[in-house]
Amino acid sequence: MSEVENPVDTVIRLLSSNMHVVKEDGSLASVLVSKEWYRRELFKNVDGQATVGLAETIDNKVEISGKLRRRLGTLRVNVWAVNKEGSSDSGIQIREKTCEEINRIVKQNRNKPNETVYDFLGLGSTSTTHKAFCAASSSELVPTDVSWMELGSSDYEKLWYSDDERFTKSTSVNGEYALMLFRFRIAPKPAVIKQLTLAFEGSGQAPITGFVLKIWNFTSQTWVSGVSYTLPDETALALTVSSGFDDYVDAEGYVWLLAKTRGFSDSETPAVLNCDYAKCTVAVNGITYLDVVSFRDLDRVDTSPFIYRTEFVLRSWLFEDVG
């Protein structure tokens, strides 16, 4: 039986990867999502904190043999905020906005809380997590090859959304392909991953049209599991891995995706690779449903400064076949 991820870890990742609290001055508030409990010293560097803890798990038999079971979980999510000098938002405002975000995130992802999307939204050349590079070569360059050139911040912005802004890599050198390399840093460990999907939206033009996607295998040190699109028009193509995740995720959580034109330049016709958007979607073995049961305010006004707190009760479940 596959390893199951702790629902607390799943909910922390769900909230932290989707949290967007906008302050009154238009900036994004820094809201730390962590395991229980409130830590006063953290408020020197953040605007708010959300903590996640497991209150109870009930294990039920779904059918009489007991092989198919459901784990029904109750989780606590507490939102904490205080008034901070120089902030455009009061502690109450940060608390209320964070609560609205938690309601939004949980309800929008109630049927897929175990899925996380990693993309380049908001990132630039200073990113320490996901990276994007381009090159022109007659072969499939390994991720550590010095020929890779990282995109500039303005080029990263063209990958933020699926829209009409595209990054283009072109080469007119005979025998060379246009290539792009994407590095995603994911949080789940390989043992709990259920499915890994790498997607590229773009197009490839050359004497032979279309483009190819491959994933880096750290064990064999090769590009493998290629999928291709043969037409010159733009499309979204996905490469899915359903097993052997230790081969594709390294100890630091890095996953590498290669995109290249199917054909190479013949000097007269260049090889051109256009990229509109790229992402990595990770599904883990764990809870497959999550929803809000209730929430209530539990402010502490007998302290200085006041601690504004709201406690959510969430309900989750997962099914498992114990064989």
Wavefront OBJ file of the C-alpha trace (Angstrom):
o trace
v 0.000 0.000 0.000
v 1.349 3.462 -0.913
v 2.374 5.859 1.824
v -0.406 8.311 2.736
v 0.394 11.954 3.405
v -0.594 13.467 6.743
v -3.716 15.617 6.147
v -2.133 18.463 8.142
v 0.746 18.617 5.637
v -1.728 18.526 2.733
v -3.823 21.394 4.126
v -0.743 23.495 4.958
v 0.488 23.163 1.374
v -2.990 23.858 -0.047
v -3.350 27.085 1.922
v 0.221 28.349 1.581
v 0.380 27.803 -2.193
v -2.926 29.595 -2.843
v -2.959 32.350 -0.191
v -3.236 35.875 -1.659
v -4.165 38.464 0.971
v -4.118 41.969 -0.525
v -3.531 44.849 1.879
v -5.152 48.290 1.661
v -2.041 49.767 0.022
v -2.218 47.158 -2.773
v 0.692 45.025 -1.566
v 0.449 41.351 -0.683
v 0.363 40.533 2.999
v 2.804 37.898 4.270
v 0.754 35.163 5.934
v 2.713 32.228 7.329
v 0.941 28.857 7.223
v 2.374 26.303 9.662
v 1.544 23.576 12.138
v -0.001 24.539 15.460
v 0.395 26.889 17.419
v 0.673 30.682 17.441
v 4.232 32.019 17.769
v 4.472 35.655 18.829
v 8.057 36.151 17.677
v 7.088 35.424 14.065
v 5.002 38.590 13.872
v 8.184 40.643 13.646
v 8.452 39.485 10.024
v 4.904 38.535 8.921
v 1.488 40.173 8.843
v -0.459 37.134 9.963
v -0.282 33.447 10.746
v -2.514 30.466 10.005
v -1.917 27.238 11.911
v -3.215 23.763 11.061
v -3.729 20.862 13.451
v -5.531 17.528 13.487
v -8.368 17.401 16.031
v -9.650 13.885 15.320
v -9.665 11.039 12.811
v -12.401 8.402 12.621
v -11.701 5.201 10.667
v -14.841 3.637 9.140
v -15.451 0.432 7.211
v -17.108 1.171 3.850
v -18.037 -2.455 3.167
v -18.466 -5.458 5.454
v -15.049 -7.079 4.941
v -13.281 -3.956 6.157
v -10.896 -3.907 3.195
v -12.240 -0.617 1.853
v -12.091 2.046 4.551
v -12.690 5.769 4.937
v -10.720 8.053 7.236
v -12.924 10.946 8.293
v -10.795 13.766 9.663
v -11.532 16.913 11.640
v -8.911 19.638 11.362
v -8.427 22.935 13.190
v -7.224 25.969 11.253
v -6.549 29.035 13.398
v -5.939 32.508 11.966
v -3.872 34.901 14.106
v -3.153 38.616 13.658
v -2.077 41.618 15.756
v -1.949 45.363 15.167
v 1.444 46.376 13.751
v 2.914 49.871 13.526
v 3.410 51.086 9.968
v 1.028 48.566 8.435
v -1.750 49.798 6.150
v -4.037 47.150 7.660
v -5.103 46.624 11.244
v -4.911 43.207 12.858
v -8.665 42.823 12.450
v -8.412 43.548 8.710
v -5.612 41.025 8.216
v -7.593 38.438 10.166
v -10.790 39.041 8.178
v -9.033 38.986 4.791
v -7.153 35.805 5.693
v -10.411 34.152 6.775
v -11.996 35.050 3.443
v -9.023 33.505 1.640
v -9.287 30.285 3.625
v -12.986 30.037 2.814
v -12.255 30.651 -0.868
v -9.321 28.236 -1.116
v -11.021 25.350 0.671
v -14.318 25.685 -1.186
v -12.682 26.018 -4.612
v -10.457 22.989 -3.986
v -12.824 20.836 -1.930
v -12.717 17.943 -4.437
v -8.962 18.103 -5.074
v -7.190 19.275 -1.895
v -4.388 16.805 -2.611
v -3.382 18.550 -5.875
v -0.841 21.373 -6.051
v -0.013 23.432 -9.143
v 3.501 24.856 -9.442
v 3.997 27.539 -12.100
v 5.963 30.742 -12.715
v 3.310 33.256 -11.637
v 4.983 36.220 -9.950
v 8.510 34.813 -10.383
v 11.539 36.344 -12.072
v 15.245 35.723 -12.477
v 15.765 36.062 -8.698
v 13.581 33.014 -8.003
v 15.155 30.361 -5.787
v 12.497 27.722 -6.522
v 11.337 27.418 -10.146
v 13.670 28.349 -13.005
v 13.375 28.635 -16.806
v 16.200 28.493 -19.361
v 16.637 28.424 -23.154
v 19.289 27.186 -25.572
v 19.971 26.154 -29.152
v 21.731 22.846 -29.695
v 22.034 19.835 -31.967
v 21.402 17.531 -28.982
v 19.270 17.311 -25.831
v 21.374 19.171 -23.284
v 21.542 17.838 -19.716
v 20.207 20.206 -17.009
v 23.729 21.095 -15.815
v 25.049 22.038 -19.278
v 26.661 25.499 -19.317
v 24.921 26.325 -22.618
v 21.604 26.965 -20.867
v 20.764 30.667 -20.521
v 18.286 31.720 -17.852
v 15.374 33.904 -18.929
v 15.380 37.542 -17.854
v 12.676 38.866 -15.521
v 10.701 40.416 -18.408
v 10.761 37.039 -20.187
v 9.585 35.230 -17.047
v 6.512 37.478 -17.072
v 5.509 35.974 -20.434
v 5.161 32.584 -18.691
v 2.957 33.833 -15.843
v -0.385 33.201 -17.533
v -1.961 31.343 -20.435
v -2.523 34.468 -22.541
v -1.151 36.206 -25.649
v 2.306 36.920 -24.173
v 4.846 34.316 -25.334
v 8.546 33.709 -24.936
v 10.289 32.706 -28.180
v 13.568 30.879 -28.706
v 14.812 30.683 -32.292
v 17.890 29.362 -34.073
v 18.912 29.454 -37.752
v 22.060 27.375 -37.339
v 21.944 24.246 -39.479
v 21.202 21.142 -37.393
v 20.199 22.989 -34.227
v 16.950 22.601 -32.268
v 15.362 25.340 -30.174
v 15.114 24.175 -26.555
v 13.682 25.300 -23.221
v 14.392 23.882 -19.771
v 12.109 24.233 -16.741
v 12.983 23.460 -13.132
v 10.151 23.039 -10.644
v 10.698 22.663 -6.922
v 7.907 20.619 -5.368
v 7.102 20.033 -1.688
v 5.763 16.427 -1.429
v 8.301 13.655 -0.972
v 8.333 10.967 -3.695
v 6.884 8.301 -1.359
v 3.492 10.057 -1.128
v 3.170 11.221 -4.750
v 0.313 9.670 -6.695
v 0.751 11.436 -10.033
v 3.113 13.993 -11.525
v 1.992 15.992 -14.577
v 4.210 18.412 -16.478
v 2.464 20.683 -18.984
v 3.715 23.027 -21.687
v 1.571 25.398 -23.736
v 3.167 26.636 -26.929
v 4.193 25.697 -30.458
v 7.166 24.561 -32.514
v 8.074 25.497 -36.080
v 10.905 24.070 -38.155
v 11.171 22.030 -41.376
v 9.532 19.331 -39.199
v 6.784 21.011 -37.166
v 5.718 20.505 -33.566
v 7.531 20.040 -30.267
v 8.580 17.329 -27.797
v 8.434 17.156 -23.986
v 10.688 14.983 -21.799
v 11.374 14.591 -18.071
v 14.821 14.159 -16.523
v 15.538 10.775 -14.933
v 18.043 11.290 -12.098
v 18.775 7.559 -11.868
v 19.668 6.954 -15.513
v 20.848 10.569 -16.055
v 18.830 10.792 -19.277
v 15.779 12.521 -20.728
v 12.898 10.020 -20.867
v 9.121 9.547 -21.292
v 8.800 11.789 -24.298
v 5.463 12.991 -25.665
v 5.108 15.049 -28.825
v 2.763 17.253 -30.833
v 3.275 17.230 -34.591
v 1.347 20.269 -35.867
v 2.691 23.856 -36.066
v -0.210 25.521 -34.241
v -0.209 26.283 -30.514
v -1.485 23.661 -28.098
v -1.233 22.522 -24.481
v 0.633 19.228 -24.127
v 1.021 17.245 -20.898
v 3.521 14.586 -19.810
v 2.224 12.389 -16.969
v 4.207 10.101 -14.652
v 2.335 7.646 -12.415
v 5.135 5.605 -10.813
v 8.867 5.540 -10.054
v 8.883 9.048 -8.600
v 12.285 8.550 -6.924
v 13.724 8.634 -10.454
v 12.201 12.019 -11.297
v 12.332 13.988 -8.021
v 15.722 14.601 -6.407
v 16.538 15.082 -2.721
v 15.878 18.832 -2.947
v 12.478 18.346 -4.594
v 13.579 19.380 -8.087
v 11.839 18.155 -11.242
v 13.205 19.042 -14.706
v 11.179 19.399 -17.916
v 12.667 19.685 -21.410
v 10.777 21.196 -24.356
v 12.282 21.260 -27.825
v 11.262 21.604 -31.444
v 10.675 18.271 -33.223
v 12.736 19.457 -36.157
v 16.028 21.299 -36.442
v 16.919 24.305 -38.573
v 18.150 23.675 -42.101
v 19.721 27.174 -42.297
v 16.945 28.445 -44.551
v 14.072 27.697 -42.136
v 14.753 28.457 -38.457
v 13.720 26.240 -35.566
v 11.365 28.288 -33.376
v 9.933 27.287 -29.997
v 7.184 29.470 -28.512
v 6.131 29.137 -24.860
v 3.002 30.699 -23.385
v 2.786 28.813 -20.076
v 4.358 25.890 -18.206
v 3.392 24.157 -14.978
v 3.860 21.090 -12.810
v 0.845 19.514 -11.090
v 1.434 17.092 -8.222
v -1.269 14.854 -6.724
v -0.489 12.989 -3.502
v -1.962 9.924 -1.826
v -4.057 11.526 0.874
v -7.294 13.343 1.506
v -9.517 13.691 -1.538
v -12.193 15.906 -0.018
v -12.044 18.960 2.245
v -14.693 21.462 3.304
v -15.462 24.110 5.913
v -17.735 22.973 8.752
v -17.707 26.119 10.899
v -15.601 29.034 12.128
v -15.717 31.375 15.127
v -13.804 34.322 16.591
v -11.698 33.700 19.707
v -9.980 37.068 20.231
v -7.637 37.628 23.177
v -8.100 41.176 24.445
v -6.447 40.537 27.825
v -2.994 40.675 26.224
v -0.920 43.506 24.788
v -1.101 43.767 21.859
v -4.537 42.232 21.318
v -4.463 38.874 19.521
v -7.162 38.566 16.880
v -7.950 34.895 16.310
v -10.496 32.921 14.289
v -10.770 29.142 14.495
v -12.027 27.069 11.550
v -13.219 23.481 11.741
v -12.591 21.580 8.504
v -13.811 18.133 7.503
v -11.739 15.842 5.306
v -11.777 12.276 4.112
v -9.740 9.737 2.240
v -10.474 6.200 1.078
v -7.977 3.361 1.300
v -7.996 -0.259 0.200
v -6.133 -2.315 2.829
v -6.298 -5.449 0.658
l 1 2 3 4 5 6 7 8 9 10 11 12 13 14 15 16 17 18 19 20 21 22 23 24 25 26 27 28 29 30 31 32 33 34 35 36 37 38 39 40 41 42 43 44 45 46 47 48 49 50 51 52 53 54 55 56 57 58 59 60 61 62 63 64 65 66 67 68 69 70 71 72 73 74 75 76 77 78 79 80 81 82 83 84 85 86 87 88 89 90 91 92 93 94 95 96 97 98 99 100 101 102 103 104 105 106 107 108 109 110 111 112 113 114 115 116 117 118 119 120 121 122 123 124 125 126 127 128 129 130 131 132 133 134 135 136 137 138 139 140 141 142 143 144 145 146 147 148 149 150 151 152 153 154 155 156 157 158 159 160 161 162 163 164 165 166 167 168 169 170 171 172 173 174 175 176 177 178 179 180 181 182 183 184 185 186 187 188 189 190 191 192 193 194 195 196 197 198 199 200 201 202 203 204 205 206 207 208 209 210 211 212 213 214 215 216 217 218 219 220 221 222 223 224 225 226 227 228 229 230 231 232 233 234 235 236 237 238 239 240 241 242 243 244 245 246 247 248 249 250 251 252 253 254 255 256 257 258 259 260 261 262 263 264 265 266 267 268 269 270 271 272 273 274 275 276 277 278 279 280 281 282 283 284 285 286 287 288 289 290 291 292 293 294 295 296 297 298 299 300 301 302 303 304 305 306 307 308 309 310 311 312 313 314 315 316 317 318 319 320 321 322 323
